[in-house]
Amino acid sequence: MRYKLTFVVGLAVGYVLGTRAGRERYEQLRQSARQLSANPAVRNAAESAAQTGRQVAGRAYHAVSEKVGDRMPESVTERVRSLREQNRGAEDDWGTSNT
């Protein structure tokens, strides 16, 4: 799925950059992209992907933490701990929400 999406996005960008149809066609493509991004199914898929990414990143963090363990310098450990406390309960910067 990721490769298909990447291909389609690359195809669209290449078409927009390479087209000689002018501004009118560019505006049509832009409007279509806005409509697509406003589609609830697309928004739900994006939110699901973001949530899955956060879960996988959390699991990866714990797996690496268990393997690295006490070998991390104390300064790095303290920095990670302070960042986690600072961001606790805050929304992410990805433009997603839990609504």
MIKE-76596 format. One record per residue (C-alpha): residue number from 0; x, y, z. Coordinates in steps of 0.25 Angstrom, whole numbers, plus 5000, padded with zeros to 4 digits. Layout:
% residues N
(NUM; (X; Y; Z)),
...
% end
This chain:
% residues 99
(0; (5000; 5000; 5000)),
(1; (5011; 5010; 5004)),
(2; (5018; 5007; 4990)),
(3; (5005; 5009; 4983)),
(4; (5003; 5022; 4990)),
(5; (5017; 5027; 4987)),
(6; (5016; 5024; 4973)),
(7; (5003; 5031; 4971)),
(8; (5008; 5043; 4979)),
(9; (5020; 5043; 4970)),
(10; (5012; 5042; 4957)),
(11; (5003; 5054; 4961)),
(12; (5015; 5062; 4965)),
(13; (5022; 5059; 4952)),
(14; (5010; 5062; 4944)),
(15; (5008; 5075; 4951)),
(16; (5022; 5079; 4949)),
(17; (5023; 5074; 4935)),
(18; (5010; 5078; 4929)),
(19; (5008; 5089; 4919)),
(20; (4993; 5091; 4921)),
(21; (4996; 5103; 4930)),
(22; (4990; 5109; 4942)),
(23; (4976; 5105; 4940)),
(24; (4979; 5090; 4940)),
(25; (4988; 5092; 4952)),
(26; (4976; 5098; 4959)),
(27; (4968; 5087; 4955)),
(28; (4978; 5077; 4961)),
(29; (4979; 5085; 4974)),
(30; (4964; 5085; 4976)),
(31; (4963; 5070; 4974)),
(32; (4974; 5068; 4984)),
(33; (4967; 5077; 4994)),
(34; (4954; 5069; 4992)),
(35; (4962; 5056; 4994)),
(36; (4968; 5061; 5007)),
(37; (4955; 5065; 5012)),
(38; (4949; 5051; 5010)),
(39; (4945; 5045; 5023)),
(40; (4950; 5031; 5018)),
(41; (4964; 5037; 5015)),
(42; (4965; 5045; 5028)),
(43; (4961; 5032; 5036)),
(44; (4972; 5025; 5028)),
(45; (4982; 5036; 5031)),
(46; (4979; 5036; 5046)),
(47; (4980; 5020; 5047)),
(48; (4993; 5021; 5040)),
(49; (4998; 5031; 5050)),
(50; (4993; 5024; 5062)),
(51; (4999; 5011; 5057)),
(52; (5012; 5018; 5054)),
(53; (5012; 5023; 5069)),
(54; (5009; 5009; 5074)),
(55; (5021; 5003; 5066)),
(56; (5030; 5014; 5070)),
(57; (5027; 5012; 5085)),
(58; (5029; 4997; 5083)),
(59; (5042; 4999; 5076)),
(60; (5047; 5009; 5087)),
(61; (5044; 4999; 5098)),
(62; (5051; 4988; 5090)),
(63; (5063; 4996; 5088)),
(64; (5063; 5001; 5103)),
(65; (5063; 4987; 5108)),
(66; (5075; 4983; 5099)),
(67; (5083; 4995; 5102)),
(68; (5079; 4996; 5116)),
(69; (5090; 5002; 5125)),
(70; (5100; 5004; 5114)),
(71; (5093; 5018; 5111)),
(72; (5101; 5030; 5117)),
(73; (5093; 5036; 5128)),
(74; (5092; 5050; 5120)),
(75; (5085; 5043; 5109)),
(76; (5075; 5036; 5119)),
(77; (5072; 5049; 5126)),
(78; (5070; 5056; 5113)),
(79; (5060; 5045; 5108)),
(80; (5053; 5045; 5122)),
(81; (5051; 5061; 5122)),
(82; (5046; 5061; 5108)),
(83; (5036; 5050; 5111)),
(84; (5031; 5058; 5123)),
(85; (5030; 5071; 5115)),
(86; (5022; 5065; 5104)),
(87; (5013; 5056; 5113)),
(88; (4998; 5059; 5110)),
(89; (5002; 5069; 5099)),
(90; (4996; 5067; 5085)),
(91; (5006; 5063; 5074)),
(92; (5011; 5073; 5063)),
(93; (5006; 5064; 5052)),
(94; (4992; 5071; 5051)),
(95; (4985; 5058; 5056)),
(96; (4975; 5057; 5067)),
(97; (4968; 5046; 5074)),
(98; (4954; 5051; 5070)),
% end
